[in-house]
Amino acid sequence: MASHSIEIMILGALIERPMSAYEMDKTMEDRNIRRWIRISSPSVYRNVIRLCDEGYADGTVVKEGEMPEKTVYTITDKGRARFADLMDEAAALPARVDFGFLPVLANISLVDEDTGRALIEGLIETHRSTAERVDRLIPAYERLEARATMELCADTYRLVADQLARFEHELYGKG
């Protein structure tokens, strides 16, 4: 079963306009959606077919000139209702933050100070450089939604780096 995020992205793309699974995949690639939602190309194809099977989208086979046939998908009324329900559900979810490095912090007192400082400083640098990289990408986004999402990501990376620096100072004092 697909995550709600994948369904929202696919149904949202179909609300924008009818498109083939290839066009949908390309749209997600162009918008860098994969930076914040795990959705592979095979997942797009698999899920758009499933959404058709469930009545949320319709597929029509078309042939344009000498090009091979392709299926163009459109959203159904049932799909629009599903999209609205999923948006409501996703917006109502409890806030959740998952950081893969939390086990490192939870066990940092088990390593010597030099190792601990090196680990924390590496995390700080990784988060700051990622924020800078995301900042450089933002101007390329035409859509306000994409820019706002990327700005939120960059700000979060900076916030984490700052918190890690405070944690290191509290744990070890001045270096």
N, C-alpha and C positions, 0 to 999 in steps of 0.2 A: 504494500500500500504506500502510495506516495505521501510525502509530508505535505502538510497544508501549504507550506511556502511554495512548493513546486506547483501545486494546483492553482494557487493564487496567481503565480507568474504566468502560467499557461493560459488560464482563463482571462487574465488581464490583457495579455497580448492579443487574444481573439476579440476582446471588446474593442481594442484599438482598431483592428481591421482583420478581415479574413486573411489567412496565410497558410502556407504549407509548413510542415514540420521543419523542413530545412530552413525556411525563412524565419521561423520562430527561434530555432537554435541560433541562427546567425544574429538575430536581434538581441538575444540574451548575451551572446559573445560580444557584440558591438557595445552593449551597455555595461559590460563588465559585471553582470549580475552574479557571475560565478565567484566574485570576490567575497560575497556575503551569503550566498545560498549555494549549497552543494547540489548542483544539478548538471549531470553529464549529458552529452549529446544523446547517447542511447536512452537516457531517462526521459528526455523531451519526447522522443519518438514513441517510446513505450507508453508514457502517460497521456499523450494526446489521443492515442488509439483507445486507451482505457476510458478516457473521458467521453469519447464517441460512443463506446459500448454502453456507458452508463447514461447516455442521453444528454450530456452537458454540452456536446458539440456535435456538429454534422460534418461529414467529409464528402466532398464532391471531386471526382476525378476529372481533371481538365487536361487538354493538350493545346499548347501554344506553338504554332508554326512547326518547325522541325524538332523542337525540344521533345524529350520523352514525356509521357504522361506523369502527372503529379496529383496528389490529393491536396485540395485546398480546404481548410477547416474554417467553420464559422461557429460562433457561439449560439446556443439555443436559449430560449427564455428560461428553461430549467438551469442552464449553465450560468446565466446572469444571476439567478436567485442563489445558486450555489456560491458564486463569487462573493455576493453580498454577505451571505452567512459566514463564509470563511474569513472575510475581512473583519467582521464583528468578533468572531472567535479569536482570531490572531491578536486583535487589539486588546482583548480582555484577558489575555494570558498573563500570569504573574511575571514580573520582570525576572530575567535569568541571565546571569553572567557566568560563562565558563572560560576559565583560563587554564591552559594546559600546564602552566608552570607552577600552579598552586602546590602540588606535592613537593616541589623544590623548596618553597618557602616554609611549608609545614615541617620540613626536616632540616632546615638550614643550620639549626643549632647542633646538628650531629657531625658537621664538618668543621675543620679548623677555620679560623677567621680569614686567612688569605684566600682559601678556596671559596668560602662564603661570599666574600667581597667580590671575587672574580665572577661568581655565578650571578650575583645581583647586578653588577655593573654590565655584564653581558646582556641581561634582560633589559636593563635600562636603555642601552645602546640599540638593541633590536627594536624596541618600541619607539624610540625617538626617530630612528632612521626610517622605520615603516611609516610613521606620521609624515615625515618629510616627503617620502615617495608618493604617498596618497595625495598630499597637498599639490604636488606637481601634476597629478592626473586631473584634478578637479576642473581646471579651466577648459578642458577638452569636452566636458559634458554639456550638452545643450539643454537637456531636460533638468528643470529645477529639482525634481524628485531625486534624480541621480546625484546631482551636486550636493543636495542636503544630506543624502545617505553617506556619501563619501566624506563630507565635512564631519559628520557625526563619528565616523570611523577614525578619522585623523585625530579629532579631539579626544576620543577614547584612548587611543595609543599614547597621546601626550599625558593624559590624566594618569594612566597606569605607570608611565615612566616616572612622573613626579611622585606618585605614591611609593613606588619602589625606592626612590632616592630617600624619601623620608624614613621608610622602613630601615634602610641600610644605616642611616644616621642614628636612629633610635637603638638599633641592635648593637652597632659597633662604636658609635660616637664618631668624632671627626677622624678622617683617614689620613 
